[in-house]
Amino acid sequence: MKSEPTCPRCGRAVQPPGLWTSAWQCDAHGPVAPLQEVRAPGAAALEALLPQAHVPVWIPWPLPANWVVTGFAEAGDDRSGALATAVALSGPDLVGGVGEVVIVAEDPGIGLGARLAGLEGPDPGDGFDASAADAKVRFDGHEIALWSLDVGPDRAVYTGEALAQWLWLVFASADTGVLMCEIGSLRDLRDIRDGGLSLEPPFGAPSPFLTQALAPRRDPD
């Protein structure tokens, strides 16, 4: 059974549009783009997501060695389309074990990236880019500057702006953040939809981090 949409910022249940408003409503955060159920990894899930995406569906390309795509998420509805997308990947951590990263593209104010980063959100906050960039990735011949955010010991987070939307790379665990040095460029999987990209990403088992981080919030009665 499909899960009901939730708030992308906090995971609470949201109220659907009604007679007096066309927006989904969260009791804590007001009008929001509803977060849909996490999509399991696979070609069918990607094919279903791409027609809805109004923001990039980012993937590192080439992928780091032995990394695979492990899930997708989006915020939005049939009327708005997906105003935020998340692509999860898993693979060997450079310092041992298995690591995960989720790459988010979103319109300002959605809050999905901040939630995955463990921030109150919805955006990185003022001054995050006051110093020199900590990393850069390339897309379509252009460099995208990224800044590292201090979010605690359990994850590493880089964020910046690309194509007028927020770009987030959230690594779990924090040690997996060293993989940032291996991510040289990004591709937008929407180019598959538009016929400009021939790319078949490999898929693996569903991402524990994405599933747990975006689980619906169950408030006590």
Secondary structure by P-SEA (a helix, b strand, c coil): ccccccccccccccccccccccbbbbccccccccccccccccaaaaaaaaaaccccccccccccccccccbbbbbbcccccccbbbbbbbcccccccbbbbbbbbbcccccaaaaaacccccccccccccccccbbbbcccbbbbbbbbcccccbbbbbbbcccbbbbbbbccccccccccccccccccccccccccbbbbbbccccaaaaaaaccccccc
